[in-house]
Amino acid sequence: MKTNVKVRKALWESGYVTPSLFGVRADNITPMTVVGTNTFIAHAPGSRNALVVDPGPPDVKHLQAVLKAVEDRDAQVAGILVTHHHIDHIAGTDLFRYMLEHGSDSVDPNNVPVELSGERFKFDVMGHYPIVVFPDDGVPVYHTELGNLPEGPFAPFEGCPRMEIVALPGHSYDMAGLILNDDKIILTGDTIFRYWSTVIPYGDGNLGDYFDSLDKLQRLVRTGVVTQFAPAHGFPIDQPIKALEGYRAHRRERLAQVEKIIDGGAGFDPDAIVQSVYGDIEDPMLLRASLASTVTQLEYLAEQRGVEFSFDAQEFNRRFPNLAQT
């Protein structure tokens, strides 16, 4: 994808964020990941152990860069945390665990074995995601579906920074945020981006949950628990309240726009609303994301109005098989 000048200015190349947080950006630029996916390393200075958050795509060179960043801090990977199950965050986990066991040069960057390619994490033609599982041997993986990321203090190994898990559903049902308490920063996954809005996809996300998660983040800022956001796409945000206000305003404006279209005669017809809001969209990936986001808004508005709304999920996934898996 060729990004425009504005997006290029927002293309954070990663590195030092706080004393306990380092980032490595994966160059998996797409219309959905925009400037790429951030893999974060949480590491208390002087500790031997580090936590890698969101290995990212199954890109050998990216994961080699992550391993080098850990080694440069004179540490080793003691755990892997996945904020949510979308493939731009989780798909590299099998490959990363293999490289941790067999060495950073153990896989040909141009010939990644299929069993390490992340294919098993993709949703199927009907839009159903597989259950997240990992072999017991090797570096432990922490993920909501594994039952090892409950809200509250999180201390997976000796010498880790003071950390806390915060559930942030909305973009996905399983989204987990990670607070580094001493640095007062939270890794927000895809709940918060920088400069653009996250998608709340049909069947996986929930707009009501998303608004609740924004409220939760605001409380964390207002009470002084966090002062900075580290999103999974784009560089860190040091004006979190401004970001939250912008996110909330954007959603409310879009909901008001959709309501106006509904009341103008379109009713709860997703295709008609997408056409009215976005016009003609040629890219099937963007069209799928736009329709998925619109259906989520219609579900939310139908609940608010106390009216019935149904949507043929099977037909939706037949129209857009295996697209925009983020």
N, C-alpha and C positions, 0 to 999 in steps of 0.2 A: 504494500500500500504506500502510495506517495502522500505524505502528510503535508498540509498547507503550512504557511509561515507561522500562523498563530499556534498550531499544534506543535510545530518544531520548537517553538520557544518554550513549550511546556514539557519538552522531552528531557526528563531528568535522567542523567546517566548513572545515578545511584552513588553510594559511598557512605561516609559517616553521617549519621543522623543525630544520635545522642551518644553519651559515653557507653551505653549498653545496647546500642542498635546500629546495625550496618546494613546497607541495602545493595543488591545486585539486580539490575534490570535485565529481564529477558527481552531479546529483540524480536518478540512475536507480534509485530504490529499488524493489526487487522481493524476493520471498522468497529469491532466490538471491544478489542483490547486497547485500541487507539495508539498509545505510545509504548505499549508493552506491559509486561507483568512484573511486579516487584517481588523478588524473593528476599525476605528479611532474615538477618542473623541476630538473635538475642543472646548477648554474652556479657556477663559481669566482668569488668576489667580484672585481670589477674586469675580468673577461674580457668580451669582446664577444660570445662564443658560448655558447649554452645547448643542453642536450639535454633533449628532452621524452620522458618515459617513459609509455607507455600513454595515447594520446589519449582513450580511452574511447569512449562512444557517439557516434553521428553527430548530436550536439546542437549547433546553431550557437551558442547562448548560452553553453554550457559552453566551447566552443573559443574563443569570443571572450574569455572570462574567462582562459583559459590564455594567449592572446596578450597580453592586457593585463598579466598577471603577468610575462611575459618582458620586455615593454617597460618596466614599472616598475623592472626591474633593469638597465635601460639595456643590454639585450642583444638578440640575434636568435636564432631557432631555426636551429641548424646541423645538427641530426640528430634523428631520432625512433627510439626503441627500443621494441619491443613485447615484453613479457615472455612472452606466449604467445598462441595463436591464438583464444581465446574472444572472442565478439563484444562483451562489455562492456569489453574492453581494446583490440581491434583495429578495431572497426567504424567508428570515427570517423577513421581514418587517411587515407582518400582525401579526405574533406571537409576535414580539417585541411591537407593538402598543397595543396589547391585554394585555401583561404583564405590560405595563406602566399604563394601566387603572385599572387592577384587582390585581396587585401585582406580584412579581417575583416568588412566589410559587403557582400561580394560575393554572399552567398547569403541568400535569404529564410528566416528561421527556421521559417516555417510551410509552406514549399514546397521542401524539399530534393530536388534532382534524383535520380532513382533510381540513376544511376551513381555518386552520392556518398553513397548511403544506407546502405552497408555490407551490403546484401543479399548481395553476392557472397561474403561470409565465412561465411555460415550453412551448417551441415551440411545435406545433402539428406535426403530421406525415409528413406533407409537408414542415416542417421547418419554418412555419409562427409563429412569436411571437405575443402574445396578446397585445392589447393596455394597457399601464400601467394606472390604475386608483386606487384611494383609497377613502374611505368614508370621508366626510368633517369633521366629528367629530373626536376628538382625536388629538394627536400630529401631526402637519403638516409634510408632506413629500415633499421634493424638488427633482425634476427629470426633465430632459430635455423635455420628452414627455408631462409633465404637464404644460409646458410653464412658469415655475417659476424659470428657471435657465439660463437667458440670460447672455452673456458675460459681465463682468464688476464688479463693487463693489457689494458685497453680504452681506447684514446686515439683516438677517431674524428675529432677536429678540434683545431686549435690553441687553446690556452687552456682546455681542458677540465679539470675536477678530476681528481686521480689516481683512477682507477676500475679495477674488476676484475670480470670476468664469472664467475659460478658456476652450473653446471648444477644445477637443482633439480627433476628430474622427479618425478612422483607424481600431482599433481592433473591434469597433462597431460604428454604425452611431451616437449614442447618448452619447458618452463618454464625461464626464465633469471633468476637473481638478479643484482643489480647492487650491488657494494660501492663506497661512497665512502670511500676509504682514510683520508684525513685526518680525516674526521668519524666514522669507525668505525661506520658505519651501513650496513645492507644493505636494499635494496628486495627484498622477498620475493615479489612477485607474489601469487598465490593459495596459495602453500605455507603461509603463516601468515596468519590473520585475527586480529581482536581480539574476544575474548569468545565466539566461536562457531567451530565446526569447519568446515573446508573439505570439499567433496565430492571423493571419488576416483571419478570416473565410469567406468563400464564402457566398454572399447574405446578410451579416450583416456588414462585414468589407470592407475596400477599401485601397489598397496599396498606391495609390497616396495620399489619405487623410492622411495616416499614415506617409509618408515622410514629408508632410506639417506640421503635428503635431510635429514631431521630430525637424523640423526647428524652429517652434514656441517655443518649450522648450529651444532650444539652444539660441534663442534671449533673453529669460527671464533670462538665466544664464549670458550671455555676458553683459547684461545691469545692472546686479546686483540686479534684482528683486528677484531672488531665488538663493540659494546656496546649496540646498539639495532637494532630491526627497524622497517622502514617497510612495513606491509602494504598491499595494493591496496584493501582494504575495512576501514574503521575507522581509528582514529588510532594513532600510533606506540607501540611497546612498549619500555619502558625496563627491563623485567625479563625479558630473553630466556630465561634458563634456566628460570625459573618457567613461562613460556609453553610452552616445549618439553616440559617434564615433564608439563604438563597435557595437551598434545596427544597425547603418547605414551601416557599413562595412559588417556585417553578411547578411543583406538583399541584398546588391549589389553582394556579392559573390554567394549567392543562386540564384539570378536572372541570373548571368553569367553562373552558372552551368546548369540551366534550358534551357537557350538559346543554350548552346552547345548541349544539348540532343535534343532540337527541330531541330536544324540544322543538327544533326547527323542522322536524319531519323525518329525520333519519331513524329515529327510534334507537333500539339497542342492536343495530346492525353493525358489526365490527368493520366489515369491508368498506361500508359507506363512510364511516367515521374516519378510518385511515386515509381514505381518499380526500376527505375534506380537510383533515389536519395536515397531512404530509404531501398531498398531491401524488403524482406518479413516481413510484420508486422502482428503479430498474434492477438494483442489486437484490437478489433473492434473500440474502442473509439479512440485509437491513429491513426488507419487507417483512420477513418472519419476525424479527425483533419488534418492529413497529406494531404488527398485528397482535403479538403476544402481550405487549405492554398495554395496548388498547383494551384487550379483553380483560386484563387485570383491573383496569380502571372501571370497566362496565360492571364487573362483579362487585367492586367496592360501591359504586353509585347505586346499583340495584339493591344492595343491602341497606344503604342509607335511606333509600326511598321506600323500602319495604315492598319491592316488586320482584317478580320472578324473572330470572335470566338464565338461559341455557346456551351452551356452546358445544359444538361437535368436536371434541378433542381428537378423535380418530381421524376425521377428515382434515383437520388442521395439520396433523403430523404426516398425513399422506401427501399434502401439498408441499410441505417443507421438510423432507427427511434429512436428518443428520446435518442440519445447518445451525450456525451460531451457537455452538456448544460452549458457552462461557457463563 
